[in-house]
Amino acid sequence: MTRLFDRGDEPASPVPAPGADDRSDAPAPTRRNWAGLAVLSLSLAMIVLDGTIVGVALPTIIHDIDLDLTDAQWVNSLYAVILAALLLSTGSLADRTGRRRMVILGIVVFVAGSLLAAAADSAAPLLVARAVQAVGAAFIMPATLSSVNATFRGRYRAAAFGVWGAVISGAAAVGPLLGGALTQWASWHWIFLVNLPVGVVLVVLVMLTVPETRGVRTRPGTDVDGALLSAIAFGALVFAVIEGPDLGWWKPEADLSMFGLTWPASAPISAVPVALAVFVVALVLFILWERHREKVRRSALLDLSLFSLRTFSWGNLTAGTVAIGEFALLFVLPLYLVNVLEMEIIGAGLVLAAMAFGAFLSGASARHLAARFGSPGTVLIGLGLEVVGVVVLALVITATTPGWLVALPLVLYGLGLGLASAQLTGTVLRDVPVRISGQGSAAQSTARQIGSALGTAVSGTALSISLMITLPRALEAAGLAGEPADHLADATRQSAGSSISALRGAGDSGPLGDDTQAALDALQVGFADASRWSMLVAAAFLALGFLGAVRLRRASTTPAVTQEADA
């Protein structure tokens, strides 16, 4: 193949020491390195784009293929759960087999999953397709991040992560608009089909611009047991949070049917606490197993010595907590905009684009703030803006709030998101040795994906519980009570609000007759109140993330302490 760049296009030499990003003598990246950074950022941006597109189209998907609230949660959460379960394995695999190779494989699998999702006509095939997409994304995510981490060191690293954050924020800005336009003017199936041409172009660009990098493998074996234990732990946790409101947190309230087996409502205990117990046991076994692998000098899925790095441990805790708050917001807000404010999908996309627009602006300038306040200080500023933005958003949410008023605090929130996102990533990986940057990147991505899965689950749970309270109260205030009102409230909760649109379309000819408008007004008020509580839950997790970032900033001012294992 013809060389596209001048001499010196090999990857920058890794610097296998903690704190290498502080070195001023790190080798300068080449033009090919910078071009590769852009392509790797675009590869990850495809995943981000898919997430924001699906979010804004979710109300339409719910109505079109008859999803209930739990199905809707799983459309987002299954994707995140499988990502979280696989990232540690794929990060280690990328270190061994080559990171560029993993990116290409991931794009191919992700595109295949997108085609399956576009053809889905019910909940089951859509969830299967999302699972395939997640497998592809799991190949892409740690491989791209560890490639950047291995290639850009010293003073060039802040600039690299600034470009990284700006490109991803730009994808987030395009997502709601593109998703709204495709859903309204074509169909929701096209939000997945758009990945086909994007994927083809990215495969070609990766092959042309991204140099192959690998970690050093000096230990034998493949940690299959660790991968299984991590998958069981994370899957059980998210299952419990999502299914809790319907199955019952302790006493069974409904049958659970899965894989041909049924957990009956007559059982002495719900499946939810059992799932939580499975999570705890599997997590403990995973930690013990990883320590055992280290003791017998076999390759491990996760080098636990990484957590002796205070920036790594506090950074991952902060990233996971913040992700819960961020994805809690993204799940509920489109449902509120479409079902309560009666917006078309393109209108909801425009409102959400205000959030991503702010992220794009601040993401591009985050490195300048980082030069003045440091990366941890920039993270604190960003998370502070996120908390304020979500609290203000919760205060302005009503059944009649104009869209522009919803968009204003989202711009503030987006400014904080852009500042915190890229700088948090760089801070978490600051002291990670290059030889295990794949593991470090995968662990960081895993923390975020667990947070995103829990964010959707927690938000859906908060919304469901709140709707149980706010809908009956609003209907009673409107003079509607009894069994018909109870049935209406339950149908609204189970359908994630899509029954409001159906009732609106039926008009006075519907089953409620002359009471239809009063019922609609009451349901919109109740759903808006429940959305407000969900926003406050999101703000609480972001505030916890802010406190974690305070500790992260303190940790970043002390010298890194780590033990270089003979990996």
C-alpha positions as CSV (number, residue, x, y, z in Angstrom):
1,M,0.0,0.0,0.0
2,T,1.3,3.5,-0.9
3,R,2.6,5.4,2.1
4,L,0.3,8.3,2.8
5,F,2.6,10.1,5.2
6,D,6.2,11.0,5.5
7,R,8.8,9.1,7.3
8,G,8.2,8.7,11.0
9,D,4.6,7.5,10.7
10,E,5.0,4.7,13.2
11,P,3.1,5.0,16.5
12,A,4.7,7.2,19.1
13,S,6.9,5.1,21.4
14,P,5.1,4.1,24.5
15,V,6.4,5.4,27.8
16,P,5.8,2.5,30.3
17,A,5.7,4.5,33.5
18,P,3.0,5.9,35.6
19,G,2.5,9.6,35.3
20,A,4.1,9.7,31.9
21,D,1.6,12.2,30.8
22,D,3.5,14.8,32.8
23,R,6.7,14.3,30.9
24,S,7.8,17.2,28.7
25,D,10.2,15.0,26.6
26,A,7.5,12.6,25.3
27,P,8.0,12.0,21.5
28,A,5.9,14.2,19.2
29,P,3.0,12.5,17.4
30,T,3.3,12.3,13.6
31,R,0.8,13.4,11.1
32,R,-0.4,9.9,10.8
33,N,-1.0,9.7,14.5
34,W,-3.2,12.8,14.4
35,A,-5.1,11.5,11.4
36,G,-5.5,8.2,13.2
37,L,-6.8,10.1,16.3
38,A,-9.5,11.6,14.2
39,V,-10.6,8.3,12.7
40,L,-10.6,6.6,16.1
41,S,-12.7,9.4,17.5
42,L,-15.1,9.0,14.7
43,S,-15.3,5.2,15.3
44,L,-16.3,5.8,18.9
45,A,-18.5,8.7,17.8
46,M,-20.6,6.2,15.8
47,I,-21.5,4.4,19.0
48,V,-22.3,7.7,20.7
49,L,-24.4,8.8,17.7
50,D,-26.3,5.5,17.8
51,G,-27.2,6.1,21.5
52,T,-28.5,9.6,21.0
53,I,-30.5,8.6,17.9
54,V,-32.1,5.7,19.7
55,G,-33.0,7.9,22.7
56,V,-34.9,10.5,20.7
57,A,-36.7,7.8,18.6
58,L,-37.6,5.6,21.6
59,P,-41.2,7.1,22.0
60,T,-41.9,6.2,18.4
61,I,-40.4,2.7,18.7
62,I,-42.5,2.1,21.9
63,H,-45.7,2.9,20.0
64,D,-44.8,1.2,16.7
65,I,-43.8,-2.2,18.0
66,D,-45.8,-2.1,21.3
67,L,-43.1,-2.0,23.9
68,D,-43.9,-1.5,27.6
69,L,-41.8,0.5,30.0
70,T,-39.6,-2.5,31.0
71,D,-39.0,-3.3,27.3
72,A,-38.0,0.3,26.7
73,Q,-35.6,0.2,29.5
74,W,-34.0,-3.0,28.2
75,V,-33.5,-1.4,24.7
76,N,-31.0,0.9,26.3
77,S,-29.9,-1.2,29.3
78,L,-29.2,-4.5,27.5
79,Y,-26.8,-2.7,25.2
80,A,-25.0,-1.2,28.2
81,V,-25.0,-4.4,30.2
82,I,-23.4,-6.5,27.5
83,L,-20.9,-3.7,26.9
84,A,-20.0,-3.7,30.6
85,A,-19.8,-7.5,30.7
86,L,-17.4,-7.7,27.7
87,L,-15.2,-4.6,27.9
88,L,-12.7,-6.1,30.3
89,S,-12.3,-9.1,28.1
90,T,-12.1,-7.1,24.8
91,G,-9.7,-4.6,26.4
92,S,-7.3,-7.4,27.3
93,L,-7.8,-9.1,23.9
94,A,-7.0,-5.8,22.1
95,D,-3.7,-5.5,24.0
96,R,-2.8,-9.0,22.9
97,T,-4.1,-9.3,19.3
98,G,-3.8,-5.7,18.1
99,R,-6.0,-2.7,18.8
100,R,-6.5,-1.7,15.1
101,R,-7.6,-5.2,14.3
102,M,-10.2,-5.1,17.1
103,V,-11.6,-1.7,16.0
104,I,-12.2,-3.1,12.4
105,L,-13.8,-6.3,13.7
106,G,-16.0,-4.2,16.1
107,I,-17.2,-1.9,13.3
108,V,-18.2,-5.0,11.2
109,V,-20.1,-6.6,14.0
110,F,-21.8,-3.3,15.0
111,V,-23.0,-2.7,11.5
112,A,-24.4,-6.2,11.3
113,G,-26.3,-5.6,14.6
114,S,-27.6,-2.3,13.1
115,L,-29.0,-4.2,10.1
116,L,-30.8,-6.6,12.4
117,A,-32.2,-3.8,14.5
118,A,-33.6,-2.1,11.4
119,A,-35.4,-5.3,10.4
120,A,-36.9,-5.8,13.9
121,D,-40.7,-5.8,14.2
122,S,-41.1,-6.6,17.9
123,A,-39.3,-6.4,21.2
124,A,-37.5,-9.7,21.1
125,P,-35.6,-9.3,17.7
126,L,-34.9,-5.6,18.6
127,L,-33.3,-6.7,21.9
128,V,-31.2,-9.4,20.1
129,A,-30.0,-6.8,17.6
130,R,-29.1,-4.4,20.4
131,A,-27.1,-7.3,21.9
132,V,-25.2,-7.8,18.7
133,Q,-24.5,-4.0,18.4
134,A,-23.2,-4.1,22.0
135,V,-20.7,-6.9,21.1
136,G,-19.4,-4.8,18.2
137,A,-19.2,-1.7,20.4
138,A,-17.3,-3.7,23.1
139,F,-14.6,-4.4,20.5
140,I,-14.4,-0.8,19.4
141,M,-14.5,1.1,22.7
142,P,-11.5,0.0,24.7
143,A,-9.4,-0.5,21.5
144,T,-9.8,3.1,20.4
145,L,-9.3,4.6,23.8
146,S,-6.2,2.5,24.6
147,S,-4.7,3.3,21.1
148,V,-5.0,7.0,21.9
149,N,-3.6,6.4,25.4
150,A,-0.6,4.5,24.0
151,T,0.1,6.9,21.2
152,F,-0.2,10.3,22.8
153,R,2.0,11.1,25.8
154,G,3.3,14.1,27.6
155,R,2.0,17.5,26.7
156,Y,0.4,16.1,23.5
157,R,-2.1,14.0,25.5
158,A,-4.3,16.9,26.7
159,A,-4.7,18.1,23.1
160,A,-5.5,14.5,21.9
161,F,-8.2,14.1,24.5
162,G,-9.5,17.6,23.7
163,V,-9.9,16.5,20.1
164,W,-11.4,13.2,21.3
165,G,-14.0,15.0,23.4
166,A,-14.9,17.6,20.8
167,V,-15.6,14.9,18.1
168,I,-17.7,12.8,20.4
169,S,-19.6,15.9,21.6
170,G,-20.2,16.8,18.0
171,A,-21.7,13.3,17.4
172,A,-23.9,13.8,20.4
173,A,-25.1,17.1,18.8
174,V,-25.9,15.5,15.5
175,G,-27.6,12.5,17.0
176,P,-30.9,14.0,18.2
177,L,-31.4,16.1,15.1
178,L,-30.5,13.2,12.8
179,G,-32.7,10.8,14.8
180,G,-35.6,13.2,14.8
181,A,-35.4,13.9,11.1
182,L,-35.0,10.2,10.1
183,T,-37.8,9.1,12.4
184,Q,-40.3,11.7,11.4
185,W,-39.5,11.9,7.6
186,A,-38.6,8.3,6.9
187,S,-39.0,5.8,9.7
188,W,-37.2,4.8,12.9
189,H,-35.7,1.8,11.1
190,W,-33.4,4.3,9.3
191,I,-31.7,5.3,12.6
192,F,-30.0,2.0,12.4
193,L,-29.5,1.8,8.6
194,V,-27.5,5.0,8.7
195,N,-24.7,3.0,10.4
196,L,-24.1,1.0,7.2
197,P,-22.4,3.6,5.1
198,V,-20.7,5.2,8.1
199,G,-19.2,1.8,9.0
200,V,-17.9,1.1,5.5
201,V,-16.1,4.4,5.4
202,L,-14.7,4.0,8.8
203,V,-13.2,0.5,8.1
204,V,-11.4,2.0,5.1
205,L,-10.1,5.0,7.0
206,V,-8.9,2.8,10.0
207,M,-6.9,0.6,7.6
208,L,-5.3,3.7,6.0
209,T,-4.5,5.9,9.0
210,V,-4.4,3.9,12.3
211,P,-1.1,2.1,13.1
212,E,-1.3,-1.2,14.9
213,T,-0.3,-1.1,18.6
214,R,-0.2,-4.0,21.1
215,G,0.5,-4.5,24.7
216,V,3.3,-6.8,25.9
217,R,2.0,-10.3,26.8
218,T,4.3,-12.1,29.2
219,R,1.8,-14.4,31.0
220,P,0.0,-17.4,29.6
221,G,-3.6,-18.3,29.6
222,T,-7.0,-16.7,28.9
223,D,-9.2,-15.6,31.8
224,V,-12.5,-17.1,30.7
225,D,-13.8,-17.6,34.2
226,G,-13.2,-13.9,35.0
227,A,-15.2,-12.8,32.0
228,L,-18.1,-15.1,32.9
229,L,-18.1,-13.9,36.5
230,S,-18.0,-10.2,35.5
231,A,-20.9,-10.8,33.0
232,I,-23.0,-12.5,35.7
233,A,-22.4,-9.8,38.3
234,F,-23.2,-6.8,36.1
235,G,-26.1,-8.5,34.4
236,A,-27.7,-9.5,37.7
237,L,-27.4,-6.0,39.1
238,V,-29.0,-4.2,36.2
239,F,-31.7,-6.9,35.9
240,A,-32.7,-6.3,39.6
241,V,-32.9,-2.6,39.2
242,I,-35.0,-2.7,36.0
243,E,-37.4,-5.5,37.0
244,G,-37.8,-4.4,40.7
245,P,-40.9,-2.2,40.2
246,D,-42.8,-4.9,38.2
247,L,-41.6,-8.1,39.9
248,G,-41.5,-6.7,43.4
249,W,-38.5,-5.7,45.5
250,W,-39.1,-8.4,48.1
251,K,-42.6,-10.0,47.7
252,P,-43.4,-11.2,44.2
253,E,-46.0,-9.1,42.4
254,A,-45.9,-10.8,39.0
255,D,-44.7,-14.0,37.3
256,L,-41.2,-14.0,35.7
257,S,-40.9,-16.2,32.6
258,M,-37.5,-16.7,31.1
259,F,-35.9,-19.4,29.0
260,G,-39.0,-21.6,29.4
261,L,-39.0,-21.4,33.2
262,T,-41.3,-19.4,35.4
263,W,-40.7,-17.7,38.8
264,P,-44.3,-17.6,40.0
265,A,-45.9,-14.7,41.9
266,S,-46.8,-17.2,44.6
267,A,-43.1,-17.8,45.4
268,P,-42.1,-16.8,49.0
269,I,-39.6,-14.2,47.7
270,S,-39.2,-12.2,44.5
271,A,-36.5,-12.9,42.0
272,V,-35.1,-9.4,42.5
273,P,-33.3,-9.9,45.9
274,V,-32.0,-13.2,44.5
275,A,-30.5,-11.3,41.6
276,L,-28.9,-8.8,43.9
277,A,-27.4,-11.7,46.0
278,V,-26.1,-13.2,42.7
279,F,-24.5,-9.9,41.9
280,V,-22.7,-9.7,45.3
281,V,-21.5,-13.3,45.2
282,A,-20.3,-13.1,41.6
283,L,-18.5,-9.8,42.2
284,V,-16.7,-11.2,45.3
285,L,-15.8,-14.3,43.4
286,F,-14.5,-12.2,40.5
287,I,-12.2,-10.2,42.8
288,L,-10.9,-13.4,44.5
289,W,-10.4,-15.1,41.1
290,E,-8.4,-12.2,39.7
291,R,-6.2,-12.2,42.8
292,H,-5.7,-15.9,42.3
293,R,-4.7,-15.4,38.7
294,E,-2.2,-12.8,39.7
295,K,-0.8,-15.1,42.5
296,V,-0.2,-18.0,40.1
297,R,1.2,-15.6,37.5
298,R,-1.4,-16.3,34.8
299,S,-3.0,-13.6,32.6
300,A,-5.9,-11.9,34.4
301,L,-8.8,-10.0,33.0
302,L,-8.1,-7.0,35.2
303,D,-4.9,-6.1,36.9
304,L,-6.2,-5.2,40.3
305,S,-3.0,-3.4,41.1
306,L,-4.4,-0.6,38.9
307,F,-6.7,0.3,41.8
308,S,-3.6,1.2,43.9
309,L,-3.5,4.3,41.7
310,R,-5.7,6.8,43.5
311,T,-6.5,8.7,40.3
312,F,-7.6,5.4,38.7
313,S,-9.8,4.2,41.5
314,W,-11.4,7.6,42.4
315,G,-11.7,8.4,38.7
316,N,-13.6,5.2,37.9
317,L,-15.9,5.7,40.8
318,T,-16.6,9.2,39.7
319,A,-17.2,8.2,36.1
320,G,-19.6,5.5,37.0
321,T,-21.6,7.7,39.3
322,V,-21.8,10.5,36.8
323,A,-22.9,8.2,34.0
324,I,-25.9,7.1,36.2
325,G,-27.0,10.7,36.4
326,E,-26.4,11.5,32.7
327,F,-28.2,8.5,31.3
328,A,-31.1,8.9,33.8
329,L,-31.7,12.2,32.2
330,L,-31.4,10.9,28.6
331,F,-34.0,8.1,29.2
332,V,-36.8,10.2,30.7
333,L,-36.5,13.5,28.8
334,P,-37.6,12.3,25.3
335,L,-40.6,10.6,26.9
336,Y,-41.6,13.9,28.6
337,L,-41.1,16.0,25.5
338,V,-43.2,13.7,23.2
339,N,-45.9,12.5,25.6
340,V,-46.5,15.6,27.8
341,L,-45.4,18.6,25.6
342,E,-46.9,16.9,22.5
343,M,-43.7,17.6,20.5
344,E,-43.0,15.8,17.2
345,I,-39.8,13.8,17.2
346,I,-37.9,16.4,15.2
347,G,-38.9,19.0,17.9
348,A,-37.7,16.8,20.7
349,G,-34.5,16.3,18.8
350,L,-34.0,20.1,18.6
351,V,-34.5,20.4,22.3
352,L,-32.0,17.6,23.1
353,A,-29.6,19.2,20.6
354,A,-29.4,22.2,22.9
355,M,-27.7,19.9,25.4
356,A,-25.3,18.5,22.9
357,F,-24.6,21.9,21.4
358,G,-23.3,23.1,24.8
359,A,-21.2,20.0,25.0
360,F,-19.7,20.6,21.6
361,L,-18.8,24.2,22.5
362,S,-17.1,23.4,25.8
363,G,-15.6,20.1,24.6
364,A,-13.5,22.0,22.1
365,S,-12.3,24.5,24.7
366,A,-11.8,22.1,27.6
367,R,-8.1,21.7,27.1
368,H,-7.6,25.5,27.4
369,L,-9.4,25.4,30.8
370,A,-7.3,22.3,31.7
371,A,-4.2,24.3,31.0
372,R,-5.2,26.8,33.6
373,F,-7.1,24.8,36.3
374,G,-5.7,21.3,35.5
375,S,-7.8,18.4,34.2
376,P,-9.3,17.5,37.7
377,G,-10.2,21.1,38.2
378,T,-11.9,21.3,34.8
379,V,-13.8,18.1,35.7
380,L,-15.1,19.8,38.9
381,I,-16.2,22.9,37.0
382,G,-18.0,20.7,34.4
383,L,-19.8,18.6,37.0
384,G,-20.9,21.7,38.9
385,L,-22.5,23.0,35.7
386,E,-24.2,19.7,35.1
387,V,-25.7,19.6,38.6
388,V,-27.0,23.2,38.3
389,G,-28.4,22.5,34.8
390,V,-30.3,19.4,35.9
391,V,-31.7,21.1,39.0
392,V,-32.9,24.1,37.0
393,L,-34.4,21.7,34.5
394,A,-36.3,19.9,37.2
395,L,-37.7,23.2,38.5
396,V,-39.0,24.3,35.1
397,I,-40.6,21.0,34.1
398,T,-44.4,21.3,34.1
399,A,-47.2,20.0,31.8
400,T,-47.2,23.3,29.8
401,T,-43.5,24.3,29.8
402,P,-42.5,25.7,26.4
403,G,-39.7,23.8,24.6
404,W,-37.3,26.7,24.5
405,L,-37.5,26.9,28.3
406,V,-36.5,23.3,28.6
407,A,-33.6,23.8,26.2
408,L,-32.0,26.7,28.2
409,P,-30.9,24.6,31.2
410,L,-29.9,21.8,28.8
411,V,-27.3,24.2,27.2
412,L,-25.9,24.8,30.7
413,Y,-25.9,21.1,31.4
414,G,-24.2,20.4,28.0
415,L,-21.4,22.9,28.7
416,G,-20.6,21.0,31.9
417,L,-20.8,17.7,30.1
418,G,-18.3,18.8,27.5
419,L,-15.9,20.1,30.1
420,A,-16.1,17.0,32.3
421,S,-16.2,14.2,29.8
422,A,-12.8,14.3,28.0
423,Q,-10.9,15.6,31.0
424,L,-12.2,12.9,33.3
425,T,-11.1,10.2,30.8
426,G,-7.6,11.6,30.7
427,T,-7.4,11.9,34.4
428,V,-8.5,8.4,35.0
429,L,-5.8,7.0,32.7
430,R,-3.1,9.5,33.7
431,D,-1.0,7.1,35.7
432,V,-1.8,3.8,33.9
433,P,1.3,2.1,32.5
434,V,1.1,1.9,28.7
435,R,1.7,-1.8,28.6
436,I,-1.7,-2.4,30.2
437,S,-3.5,0.6,28.8
438,G,-6.0,-1.7,27.2
439,Q,-7.0,-3.0,30.6
440,G,-7.1,0.5,32.1
441,S,-9.2,1.8,29.2
442,A,-11.5,-1.1,29.4
443,A,-12.0,-0.7,33.1
444,Q,-12.7,3.0,32.7
445,S,-15.2,2.2,29.9
446,T,-16.8,-0.6,32.0
447,A,-17.4,1.9,34.9
448,R,-19.1,4.2,32.5
449,Q,-21.2,1.5,30.9
450,I,-22.3,0.1,34.3
451,G,-23.3,3.6,35.1
452,S,-25.2,4.1,31.9
453,A,-27.1,0.8,32.4
454,L,-27.9,1.7,35.9
455,G,-28.8,5.2,34.9
456,T,-31.5,3.9,32.5
457,A,-32.6,1.4,35.1
458,V,-32.6,3.8,38.0
459,S,-34.4,6.5,35.9
460,G,-37.0,4.1,34.7
461,T,-37.5,2.8,38.2
462,A,-37.8,6.3,39.6
463,L,-40.3,7.2,36.8
464,S,-42.3,4.1,37.4
465,I,-42.6,4.5,41.2
466,S,-43.3,8.2,40.8
467,L,-46.1,7.5,38.2
468,M,-47.7,5.2,40.7
469,I,-48.1,8.2,43.0
470,T,-48.6,11.2,40.7
471,L,-51.0,9.8,38.1
472,P,-53.8,8.7,40.5
473,R,-53.4,11.9,42.4
474,A,-53.7,14.0,39.3
475,L,-56.7,12.0,38.0
476,E,-58.4,12.3,41.4
477,A,-57.8,16.1,41.4
478,A,-59.5,16.2,37.9
479,G,-62.6,14.4,39.3
480,L,-61.7,11.0,37.9
481,A,-61.5,8.1,40.3
482,G,-62.4,4.4,40.7
483,E,-61.5,1.5,38.5
484,P,-61.5,3.3,35.2
485,A,-59.0,5.9,36.5
486,D,-56.8,3.2,38.0
487,H,-56.8,1.3,34.7
488,L,-55.9,4.5,32.9
489,A,-53.1,5.3,35.3
490,D,-51.7,1.8,35.0
491,A,-51.8,1.8,31.2
492,T,-50.0,5.1,31.1
493,R,-47.3,3.8,33.4
494,Q,-46.8,0.5,31.6
495,S,-46.6,2.2,28.2
496,A,-44.1,4.8,29.3
497,G,-46.6,7.5,28.5
498,S,-47.4,6.4,24.9
499,S,-51.0,5.8,25.9
500,I,-51.4,9.5,26.4
501,S,-50.8,10.0,22.7
502,A,-53.2,7.3,21.8
503,L,-55.9,8.8,24.0
504,R,-55.2,12.2,22.5
505,G,-55.7,10.8,19.0
506,A,-59.0,9.1,19.9
507,G,-60.5,12.4,21.1
508,D,-64.1,12.6,22.4
509,S,-64.9,9.4,20.4
510,G,-62.6,7.4,22.8
511,P,-63.8,5.3,25.7
512,L,-63.8,8.3,28.1
513,G,-66.1,10.4,26.0
514,D,-66.5,14.0,27.3
515,D,-64.0,13.3,30.1
516,T,-61.2,12.7,27.6
517,Q,-59.7,16.2,27.7
518,A,-59.8,16.3,31.5
519,A,-58.1,12.9,31.6
520,L,-55.5,14.1,29.2
521,D,-54.7,17.2,31.2
522,A,-54.5,15.1,34.4
523,L,-52.2,12.5,32.8
524,Q,-49.9,15.2,31.4
525,V,-49.7,16.8,34.8
526,G,-49.0,13.5,36.5
527,F,-46.3,12.5,34.0
528,A,-44.6,15.9,34.2
529,D,-44.5,15.6,38.0
530,A,-43.0,12.1,37.8
531,S,-40.4,13.3,35.2
532,R,-39.5,16.1,37.7
533,W,-38.7,13.5,40.4
534,S,-36.6,11.5,37.9
535,M,-34.6,14.6,37.1
536,L,-33.9,15.2,40.8
537,V,-32.7,11.6,41.1
538,A,-30.4,12.2,38.2
539,A,-29.1,15.4,39.9
540,A,-28.5,13.5,43.1
541,F,-26.2,11.1,41.3
542,L,-24.4,13.9,39.5
543,A,-23.9,15.6,42.9
544,L,-22.3,12.3,44.2
545,G,-20.1,12.3,41.2
546,F,-19.1,15.9,42.0
547,L,-18.0,14.8,45.5
548,G,-16.0,11.9,43.9
549,A,-14.3,14.5,41.7
550,V,-13.3,16.5,44.7
551,R,-11.4,13.4,46.0
552,L,-10.1,12.7,42.5
553,R,-8.6,16.2,42.4
554,R,-6.9,15.7,45.8
555,A,-5.5,12.3,44.5
556,S,-4.1,13.9,41.4
557,T,-2.0,16.4,43.4
558,T,-0.1,13.5,45.1
559,P,2.6,11.4,43.4
560,A,1.3,8.2,41.8
561,V,1.9,5.1,43.8
562,T,1.8,1.8,42.0
563,Q,3.6,-1.4,41.9
564,E,4.9,-2.5,38.5
565,A,3.8,-6.1,38.4
566,D,5.7,-8.6,36.3
567,A,2.8,-8.9,33.9
